[in-house]
Amino acid sequence: EVQLVESGGGLVQAGGSLRLSCAAASGFVFGDYAIGWFRQAPGKEREGISCFSSNDGTAYYQDSVKGRFTTSSDNAKKTIYLQMNSLKPEDAAIYYCAAEIGPCTDDTWHTTDDYEYWGQGTQVTVSS
């Protein structure tokens, strides 16, 4: 079983930046999994904002975060990062990372059903 632990959330002013981390613990072999980033704001459905294929570094982004959010990885640490710049109040949510075996799938990477393993989430608050 793959265990994922997110960290890096917090309070930031609009226009600021945060870097979230998703550390994969036991059961994770880097290169075998895709890591998705999702967020869920109060009263809203969980939405996929990014997917990172750990085998080749291919990344997908939701249109609302393109150009502002970037994923990267540290293979040795089995950690995937979500760098979030130019944050907006509408980016405030609980952010989750999730893992699925294989690469990101082109047309379904943004759906929660694609992912088998989930972290506990980290809160991001953006003040205006």
Backbone as a ProteinNet text record, in pm:
[ID]
protein_1_A
[PRIMARY]
EVQLVESGGGLVQAGGSLRLSCAAASGFVFGDYAIGWFRQAPGKEREGISCFSSNDGTAYYQDSVKGRFTTSSDNAKKTIYLQMNSLKPEDAAIYYCAAEIGPCTDDTWHTTDDYEYWGQGTQVTVSS
[TERTIARY]
83.9	0	87.3	50	123.6	68.9	158.9	119.6	172.2	86	120	97.5	191.2	179.2	204.5	101.2	116.7	164.5	232.8	273.1	294.9	310	341.8	227.8	109.5	-2.4	13.2	-72.7	-68.3	-148.3	-124.3	-192.5	-98	-147.3	-65.7	-153.5	-94.3	-168.3	-184	-288.6	-309.2	-185.2	-145.2	-23.7	99.2	87	199.3	216.6	309.9	344.8	350.1	325.7	344.2	397.2	469.9	511.3	460.7	376.3	325.7	414.9	425.4	502.8	412.5	440.6	371	479.4	498.5	602.2	541	597.4	547.2	626.8	555.9	621.6	618	594.7	609	529.4	584.3	513.8	526.7	592.4	600.2	732.7	725.5	844.4	839.8	935.9	935.8	950.8	865.5	864.1	746.2	684.2	570.7	436.5	436.4	309.7	293.9	168.3	131	82.8	119	75	-16.4	-136.3	-232	-242.2	-267.6	-298.1	-444.1	-516.2	-656.7	-677.7	-788.8	-825.6	-976.1	-1015.4	-1157.6	-1185.7	-1265.9	-1308.4	-1441.1	-1474.7	-1600.6	-1720.3	-1804.7	-1924.5	-1903.6	-1780.8	-1752	-1697.4	-1704.8	-1650.8	-1498.3	-1437.3	-1292.8	-1256.7	-1161.6	-1125.1	-977	-948.8	-810.5	-745.1	-625.7	-558.2	-426.2	-371.5	-245.4	-223.3	-149.9	-104.1	39.7	121	263.6	298.5	351.3	393	536.8	559	692	789.7	739.2	832.2	903.8	837.4	901.4	882.9	816.1	800.6	691	614	503.1	402.9	353.9	259.2	139.9	25.9	-97.3	-145.7	-211.9	-263	-403.5	-481.9	-612.7	-592.4	-681.7	-665.1	-651.9	-722.6	-723.7	-589.5	-501.2	-372.8	-254.4	-279.7	-170.2	-95.8	35.9	118.6	144.5	70.9	90.3	142.5	97.2	135.5	229.2	326.2	422.2	452.7	457.9	496.5	641.9	705	841.5	860.3	977.7	998.3	1141.5	1157	1289	1284.2	1342.3	1330.2	1389.1	1501.9	1568.8	1483.1	1409.2	1323.1	1182.5	1155.8	1021	917.6	947	860.1	825.7	700	652.4	607.8	641.6	612.2	510.2	431.1	341.4	376.6	445	479.3	363.1	311	194.9	232.9	228.6	261	137.7	147.4	37.5	-95.8	-95.5	-215	-329.3	-448.1	-570	-660.6	-750.9	-843.4	-920.2	-949.6	-1023.6	-939.5	-809.6	-725.8	-733.9	-796.4	-806.4	-886.8	-831.4	-895.3	-807	-856.6	-771.4	-711.8	-582.3	-512.1	-470.8	-495.6	-464.3	-372.1	-282.8	-213.9	-266.7	-258.7	-310.5	-221.1	-222.8	-135.8	-214.8	-174.6	-228.5	-112.5	-123.6	-18.3	-18.8	99.4	110.8	124.2	130.7	142.2	6.9	10.5	-113.7	-188.3	-315.9	-396.7	-449.6	-439.5	-462.3	-599.4	-702.6	-837.8	-906	-842.5	-909.9	-823.1	-709.4	-617	-679.6	-778.9	-838.4	-954	-983.3	-1096.7	-1049.9	-1124.2	-1084	-1084	-1167.9	-1177.2	-1048.1	-963	-839.5	-737.6	-754.9	-649.5	-689.4	-594.1	-620.9	-576.8	-470.7	-414.2	-422.2	-455.3	-474.8	-402.4	-354	-301.4	-412.8	-374.7	-473.3	-513.7	-439.1	-472.6	-397.7	-380.9	-319	-395.5	-421.2	-505.2	-425.4	-481.5	-424.5	-528.5	-488.6	-576.7	-511.6	-588.1	-535.8	-618.7	-554.7	-624.9	-618.3	-727.6	-734.8	-684.1
-120	0	124.8	222.6	347.2	446.1	508	611.4	746.1	845.5	979.4	1079.5	1172.4	1274	1411	1496.4	1632	1725.9	1830.5	1935.4	2063.7	2173.9	2299.8	2398.5	2357.5	2449.4	2560.9	2660.5	2770	2888.6	3001.8	3126.8	3215.2	3265.3	3352.2	3462.3	3576.4	3685.2	3660.6	3716.9	3706.9	3759.3	3685.8	3719.5	3648	3585.7	3515.9	3375	3303	3168.8	3071.1	2946.9	2836.4	2718.1	2632	2506.3	2391.1	2311.7	2193.2	2074	1986	1862.9	1742.8	1641.7	1513.3	1406.7	1361.5	1261.6	1122.4	1037.8	901.1	811.8	739.1	650.4	507.5	415.5	274.6	235.6	147.1	90.2	167.2	281.2	364.9	342.7	307.6	296.1	409.1	499.3	614.7	568.2	621.6	580.7	492	434.1	345.2	415.4	535.7	598.7	737.3	772.2	910	973.2	1098.5	1170.9	1284.6	1279.5	1385.3	1481	1605.4	1706.4	1748.3	1747.7	1785.1	1891.9	1960.1	2053.4	2052.4	2086.3	2089.8	2208.6	2299.5	2415.9	2382.6	2454.3	2426.7	2433.5	2331.8	2329	2294.3	2261.9	2229.7	2088	2035.6	1902.9	1908.9	1794.8	1785.9	1792.5	1876	1893.6	1865.6	1805.1	1776.7	1898.6	1932.8	2050.7	2016.4	1900.2	1864.3	1714.2	1662.5	1524.4	1519.6	1442.1	1430.7	1283.6	1249.9	1111.7	1097	1013.4	1003.5	926.9	860.4	787	878.4	984.4	1071.3	1219.7	1255.3	1396.1	1469.4	1398.3	1463.6	1516.5	1637.1	1698.5	1756	1746.3	1806.3	1907.6	2011.2	2114	2154.4	2184.8	2243.4	2384.9	2426.9	2557.8	2672	2662.3	2773.5	2792.5	2692.5	2704	2704.4	2684.2	2685	2816.9	2807.3	2926.7	2976.9	2926.3	2967.7	2853.1	2732.2	2615.7	2527	2469.4	2380.9	2262.5	2144.1	2026.1	1990.4	1933.4	1884.4	1769.8	1708	1592.4	1583.9	1517	1479.1	1328.4	1259.5	1113.8	1048.8	1099.2	1038.8	1048.9	1157.1	1176.7	1122.9	1071.6	1022.6	1129.9	1248.8	1362.4	1436.5	1471.5	1551.7	1685.4	1791.2	1925.7	1992.3	2078.8	2164.6	2308.1	2375.6	2515.7	2600.8	2681.6	2763.5	2910.1	2977.8	3120	3201.9	3331.4	3424.3	3372.9	3333.4	3274.4	3374.5	3321	3401.1	3351.3	3434.7	3387.9	3262.8	3249.4	3130.9	3003.1	3015.3	2896.2	2834.5	2904.3	2852.8	2723.7	2623.2	2491.6	2398.6	2280.2	2171.9	2104.5	2090.1	2029.6	1887.2	1797.9	1657.5	1609.5	1518.3	1445.8	1302.7	1241.6	1107	1033.1	901.9	822	714.3	688.5	577.4	509.9	379.9	305.7	345.7	361.9	398.8	548.9	596.4	739.4	808.4	942.3	1018.5	980.6	962.7	931.1	1060.1	1067.7	1193.8	1253.7	1173.7	1228.3	1211.2	1141	1118.8	1153.2	1215.3	1240.6	1327.3	1404.7	1501.5	1443.2	1316.5	1255.9	1176.8	1187.3	1120.4	968.5	915.2	770.1	708.6	792.2	738.9	700	746.4	735.4	641.2	561.2	460.5	506.4	582.9	620.7	772.8	813	955.1	995	1118.9	1175.6	1236.8	1294.1	1346.8	1490.1	1557.7	1694.4	1797.9	1914.9	2027.3	2153.9	2238.1	2355.5	2470.1	2530.7	2651.8	2762.6	2871.6	2986	3107.6	3177.9	3293.2	3415.3	3512	3632.4	3737.9	3811.9	3914.1	4048.3
0	0	0	-81.4	-91.1	9.8	84.8	180.4	133	136	89.6	202.2	217.1	321.2	258.6	264.7	212.5	322.5	281.2	373.9	293.7	363.7	297.6	287.3	329.2	324	427.2	416.6	511.2	462.2	525	492.2	412.9	300.6	216.7	160.5	134.6	73.4	-76	-131.3	-275.6	-347.6	-450	-523	-472.1	-356.5	-297	-350.4	-289	-334.3	-218.3	-250.8	-157.2	-235.6	-168.4	-229.6	-143.5	-202.8	-135.2	-167.2	-70.6	-88.3	-70.1	-146.8	-133.7	-120.6	0.6	27.4	25.7	-57.1	-67.4	26.3	109.4	205.7	151.7	238.4	203.4	79.9	1	-112.7	-240.8	-237.5	-356.4	-426.6	-552.9	-636.8	-737.3	-725.1	-812.7	-956.7	-1043	-1182.3	-1216.1	-1114.5	-1137	-1126.9	-1069.7	-1036.5	-1098.4	-1117.9	-1146.1	-1016.1	-995.2	-877	-919.5	-870.1	-899.5	-782.7	-814.6	-712.4	-731.4	-622.4	-621.7	-514.9	-525.5	-420.4	-402.2	-281.7	-250.4	-161.3	-212.4	-135.8	-67.7	38.5	110.1	16.4	22.1	-58.9	-204.4	-240.9	-380.5	-392.1	-512.9	-538.4	-545.7	-518.9	-532.6	-680.8	-713.8	-853.9	-875.2	-989.2	-1024.4	-1084.1	-1035.4	-1088.1	-1155.9	-1128.3	-1191.4	-1180.1	-1275.8	-1268.5	-1316	-1246	-1275.8	-1291.7	-1409.5	-1432.6	-1384.4	-1285.6	-1227.8	-1316.9	-1421.2	-1507	-1605.1	-1649.9	-1749.3	-1722.5	-1613.8	-1579.6	-1654.3	-1734	-1803.8	-1702.7	-1726.7	-1634.1	-1709	-1645.8	-1695.1	-1592	-1640.2	-1550.7	-1591.6	-1490	-1515.6	-1570.1	-1656.6	-1721.2	-1619.9	-1509.7	-1414.4	-1342.8	-1348.8	-1279.7	-1375.1	-1504	-1601.7	-1597.9	-1598.5	-1593.2	-1453	-1355.3	-1216	-1128.6	-1154.6	-1075.7	-1157.3	-1088.9	-1155.2	-1064.9	-1123.9	-1046.8	-1075.1	-975.5	-990.1	-893.1	-898.6	-812.6	-764.4	-652.5	-601.5	-586.7	-684.5	-687.8	-563.4	-519.5	-404.3	-278.9	-268.1	-151.4	-173.5	-294.4	-328.4	-297	-337.5	-307.4	-435.2	-447.6	-559.1	-503.2	-572.6	-527	-618.8	-559	-635.2	-597.5	-687.3	-666.7	-714.4	-623.4	-655.1	-644.9	-756.4	-762.1	-797.5	-773.5	-806.7	-752.6	-628.6	-569.8	-562.4	-580.8	-579.2	-467.1	-419.7	-314.4	-355.9	-483	-529.9	-531.3	-504.7	-491.9	-352.9	-259.8	-123.4	-120.1	-55.1	-49.6	32.8	55.3	104.3	-18.4	-18.1	-131.2	-95.3	-188	-170.3	-282.3	-248.8	-354.1	-354	-469	-487.3	-585.5	-579.2	-664.4	-736	-859.5	-935.5	-1006.4	-1025.7	-1095.2	-1241.3	-1296.7	-1436.4	-1455.3	-1579.2	-1607.5	-1597.7	-1602.3	-1607.6	-1735	-1725.1	-1841.9	-1902	-2030.7	-2100.6	-2074.8	-2072.9	-2067.2	-1932.8	-1839.1	-1710.9	-1591.5	-1612.3	-1501	-1393.7	-1431.4	-1339.6	-1258	-1278.4	-1208.8	-1087.8	-978.9	-855.5	-870.3	-957.5	-974.8	-1024.8	-1087.8	-1143.8	-1037.5	-916.5	-816.5	-704.1	-664.5	-562	-423.2	-416.4	-287.1	-269.1	-146	-118	9.9	9.7	131.7	214.7	327.2	421.8	392.2	307.8	269.5	350.5	290.4	358.5	319.1	417.7	396.2	337.1	233.2	174.2	187	250.5	268.5	202	120.8	48.4	87.7	147.4	189.2	79.2	66.8	-39.4	9.5
[MASK]
++++++++++++++++++++++++++++++++++++++++++++++++++++++++++++++++++++++++++++++++++++++++++++++++++++++++++++++++++++++++++++++++

